Amino acid sequence: MKPKKELIRIVRSPEGDIDIDFKGKAPGRGAYLCFSQMCMNKAEKSKMLEKAFGQKIDQEIYEKLRMRLNEGEIN
C-alpha cells in the first residue's frame, strides 16, 4: 500500500476509453498502479486492469502507458 500521490490513476471513461488520469479527477472507474515499469509488467501479466475495469485491455493501451511512463510524463 502506498499513498495515492505516489500512484498512477488509470481511468475507464463512461464511453469505455482507457487512459491515464493525470489530475485524478476524470470521471469514470479508476484503478491505481505504482510508478514503475515493474508494476506495469505485473499489472499486464496478471490482468489486473482487466479485472478492475471488467473489460479486455488492448495491448496498445499497455504500450501507451509504458511509453508515457518512460517519457516521465506521469507525475
N, CA and C of each residue as an Amber inpcrd file, in Angstrom:
protein
   225
   0.8440000  -1.1770000   0.0000000   0.0000000   0.0000000   0.0000000
   0.8920000   1.2440000   0.0000000   0.5150000   2.1850000  -0.8560000
   1.2360000   3.4450000  -0.9520000   0.2360000   4.5860000  -0.9190000
   0.7000000   5.7830000  -0.5630000  -0.1980000   6.9410000  -0.6200000
  -0.6480000   7.1990000  -2.0590000  -1.8400000   7.7250000  -2.2070000
  -2.4140000   7.9890000  -3.5260000  -1.5170000   8.8470000  -4.4030000
  -0.8260000   9.7900000  -3.8150000   0.0170000  10.7020000  -4.5790000
   1.2060000  10.0050000  -5.2180000   1.5490000   8.8130000  -4.7410000
   2.6770000   8.0570000  -5.2910000   2.2240000   7.0500000  -6.3520000
   0.9460000   7.0790000  -6.6950000   0.3840000   6.1160000  -7.6350000
  -0.1030000   6.7980000  -8.9040000  -0.2370000   6.0260000  -9.9540000
  -0.7750000   6.4770000 -11.2290000  -2.2320000   6.0360000 -11.2780000
  -3.1340000   6.9320000 -11.6190000  -4.5470000   6.5640000 -11.7680000
  -4.8220000   6.2960000 -13.2400000  -5.3040000   5.1060000 -13.5010000
  -5.7530000   4.7150000 -14.8310000  -7.2770000   4.7570000 -14.7650000
  -7.9070000   5.3750000 -15.7550000  -9.3540000   5.5570000 -15.6980000
 -10.0260000   5.0030000 -16.9520000 -11.1910000   4.3940000 -16.7460000
 -12.0590000   3.9960000 -17.8600000 -13.1950000   5.0010000 -17.8820000
 -13.2680000   5.7510000 -18.9600000 -14.2990000   6.7840000 -19.0790000
 -15.6710000   6.1410000 -19.2300000 -16.7370000   6.9200000 -19.0610000
 -18.0840000   6.3760000 -19.2690000 -18.2880000   5.8150000 -20.6810000
 -17.4850000   6.3040000 -21.6430000 -17.5750000   5.7990000 -23.0240000
 -16.7860000   4.5060000 -23.2180000 -15.9800000   4.1220000 -22.2170000
 -15.2110000   2.8870000 -22.2990000 -13.7580000   3.0740000 -22.6940000
 -13.3150000   4.3220000 -22.8740000 -11.9200000   4.5880000 -23.2150000
 -11.0590000   4.4790000 -21.9670000  -9.8530000   3.9540000 -22.1280000
  -8.9340000   3.8070000 -21.0090000  -7.7330000   4.7010000 -21.2430000
  -7.3750000   5.4780000 -20.2050000  -6.2510000   6.4020000 -20.3190000
  -5.7080000   6.7030000 -18.9310000  -4.5990000   7.4430000 -18.8980000
  -4.0250000   7.8950000 -17.6430000  -4.7550000   9.1640000 -17.2220000
  -5.1150000   9.2220000 -15.9530000  -5.7620000  10.4060000 -15.3920000
  -4.7080000  11.1800000 -14.6160000  -4.1390000  12.2040000 -15.2410000
  -3.0490000  12.9560000 -14.6430000  -3.4770000  13.7550000 -13.4200000
  -4.6950000  14.2700000 -13.4200000  -5.1570000  15.1180000 -12.3230000
  -5.9120000  14.3430000 -11.2460000  -6.3060000  13.1090000 -11.5330000
  -7.0320000  12.3180000 -10.5530000  -8.4770000  12.7210000 -10.3890000
  -9.0070000  13.4590000 -11.3570000 -10.3790000  13.9630000 -11.2600000
 -11.2680000  13.5400000 -12.4210000 -10.7400000  12.7800000 -13.3520000
 -11.5200000  12.3940000 -14.5300000 -12.6910000  11.5010000 -14.1340000
 -13.8310000  11.6880000 -14.7840000 -14.9840000  10.8350000 -14.4680000
 -14.7600000   9.4200000 -14.9860000 -15.2740000   8.4730000 -14.2570000
 -15.1660000   7.0830000 -14.6710000 -14.5630000   6.2180000 -13.5820000
 -14.4050000   4.9710000 -13.9010000 -13.8590000   3.9780000 -12.9700000
 -12.3480000   4.1010000 -12.9570000 -11.7550000   4.1840000 -11.7850000
 -10.3140000   4.3310000 -11.6760000  -9.6500000   3.1090000 -11.0730000
  -8.4070000   2.8960000 -11.4730000  -7.5510000   1.8730000 -10.8960000
  -6.1810000   2.5030000 -10.7150000  -5.4500000   2.0620000  -9.7100000
  -4.1690000   2.6790000  -9.3880000  -3.0240000   1.6900000  -9.5560000
  -1.9100000   2.2070000 -10.0900000  -0.6710000   1.4490000 -10.2300000
   0.4610000   2.2760000  -9.6560000   1.4900000   1.5900000  -9.1560000
   2.6630000   2.3380000  -8.7060000   3.4510000   2.8130000  -9.9330000
   4.2730000   3.8070000  -9.7210000   5.0050000   4.4670000 -10.7900000
   6.3020000   3.7160000 -11.0830000   6.1820000   2.5320000 -11.6950000
   7.3760000   1.7840000 -12.0720000   7.0440000   0.8220000 -13.2080000
   8.0710000   0.4890000 -13.9470000   7.9280000  -0.4590000 -15.0450000
   7.5360000  -1.8400000 -14.5000000   8.0660000  -2.1930000 -13.3370000
   7.7660000  -3.4860000 -12.7290000   6.2690000  -3.6110000 -12.4250000
   5.6770000  -2.5510000 -11.9030000   4.2370000  -2.5840000 -11.6120000
   3.4240000  -2.7220000 -12.8930000   3.8410000  -2.0140000 -13.9310000
   3.1420000  -2.0910000 -15.2130000   3.2040000  -3.5160000 -15.7680000
   4.3730000  -4.1400000 -15.6950000   4.5230000  -5.5090000 -16.1800000
   3.6680000  -6.4830000 -15.3760000   3.6560000  -6.3020000 -14.0600000
   2.8540000  -7.1630000 -13.1930000   1.3600000  -7.0010000 -13.4840000
   0.9350000  -5.7490000 -13.6730000  -0.4740000  -5.4860000 -13.9760000
  -0.8820000  -6.1430000 -15.2890000  -0.0090000  -6.0770000 -16.2820000
  -0.3190000  -6.6870000 -17.5730000  -0.3480000  -8.2100000 -17.4740000
   0.6420000  -8.7850000 -16.8250000   0.7430000 -10.2430000 -16.7230000
  -0.4260000 -10.8490000 -15.9460000  -0.8130000 -10.1960000 -14.8570000
  -1.8980000 -10.7310000 -14.0220000  -3.2790000 -10.2270000 -14.4310000
  -3.3150000  -9.3740000 -15.4810000  -4.5720000  -8.8280000 -15.9920000
  -5.3270000  -8.0340000 -14.9170000  -4.5710000  -7.3040000 -14.1070000
  -5.1700000  -6.5290000 -13.0240000  -6.1280000  -5.4540000 -13.5300000
  -5.7460000  -4.7740000 -14.6100000  -6.6270000  -3.7280000 -15.1430000
  -7.8890000  -4.3230000 -15.7510000  -7.7590000  -5.4600000 -16.3970000
  -8.9430000  -6.1210000 -16.9630000  -9.9240000  -6.4860000 -15.8610000
  -9.4050000  -6.9660000 -14.7550000 -10.2730000  -7.3270000 -13.6330000
 -10.9080000  -6.0810000 -13.0180000 -10.1330000  -5.0190000 -12.8860000
 -10.6490000  -3.7870000 -12.2720000 -11.7330000  -3.1380000 -13.1280000
 -11.5490000  -3.1660000 -14.4500000 -12.4810000  -2.4880000 -15.3390000
 -13.5460000  -3.3980000 -15.9290000 -13.3860000  -4.6930000 -15.7810000
 -14.3870000  -5.6170000 -16.2960000 -14.4480000  -5.6620000 -17.8140000
 -13.3270000  -5.3880000 -18.4570000 -13.2750000  -5.4610000 -19.9220000
 -11.8530000  -5.7970000 -20.3610000 -11.7340000  -6.2820000 -21.5750000
 -10.4290000  -6.6180000 -22.1210000  -9.6470000  -5.3340000 -22.4020000
  -8.3680000  -5.3670000 -22.0600000  -7.4850000  -4.2320000 -22.2910000
  -6.5690000  -4.5800000 -23.4590000  -6.6180000  -3.7570000 -24.5040000
  -5.7790000  -3.9910000 -25.6770000  -4.3100000  -3.7840000 -25.3460000
  -3.4610000  -4.4960000 -26.0590000  -2.0210000  -4.3540000 -25.8890000
  -1.5800000  -2.9130000 -26.1500000  -2.2760000  -2.2340000 -27.0440000
  -1.9540000  -0.8380000 -27.3670000  -2.0250000   0.0590000 -26.1360000
  -2.9680000  -0.2140000 -25.2560000  -3.1200000   0.5810000 -24.0390000
  -1.8860000   0.4170000 -23.1610000  -1.4350000  -0.8210000 -22.9840000
  -0.2370000  -1.0600000 -22.1740000   0.9810000  -0.3910000 -22.7940000
   1.0930000  -0.4330000 -24.1030000   2.2240000   0.2020000 -24.7780000
   2.1760000   1.7260000 -24.5860000   0.9850000   2.2870000 -24.6740000
   0.8190000   3.7290000 -24.4720000   1.1970000   4.1170000 -23.0420000
   0.7640000   3.3270000 -22.0730000   1.0910000   3.5910000 -20.6840000
   2.5980000   3.4760000 -20.4530000   3.2240000   2.4560000 -21.0240000
   4.6710000   2.2820000 -20.8930000   5.4300000   3.4590000 -21.5120000
   4.9760000   3.8900000 -22.6780000   5.6320000   4.9970000 -23.3520000
   5.5860000   6.2590000 -22.4780000   4.4270000   6.5350000 -21.9040000
   4.2930000   7.7040000 -21.0350000   5.1260000   7.5420000 -19.7700000
   5.1890000   6.3320000 -19.2520000   5.9900000   6.0650000 -18.0710000
   7.4750000   6.3170000 -18.3670000   7.9300000   5.8340000 -19.5040000
   9.3300000   6.0080000 -19.8990000   9.6710000   7.4600000 -20.1950000
   8.7140000   8.2060000 -20.7120000   8.9450000   9.6140000 -21.0270000
   8.8960000  10.4920000 -19.7770000   8.4400000   9.8980000 -18.6810000
   8.3670000  10.6590000 -17.4430000   7.2220000  11.6400000 -17.4030000
   6.1970000  11.4130000 -18.2270000   5.0520000  12.3230000 -18.2530000
   4.1850000  12.1860000 -17.0240000   4.2990000  11.0880000 -16.3340000
   3.4280000  10.8280000 -15.2040000   4.0890000  11.3650000 -13.9490000
   3.4010000  12.2210000 -13.2550000   3.9500000  12.8040000 -12.0220000
   3.1700000  12.3160000 -10.8480000
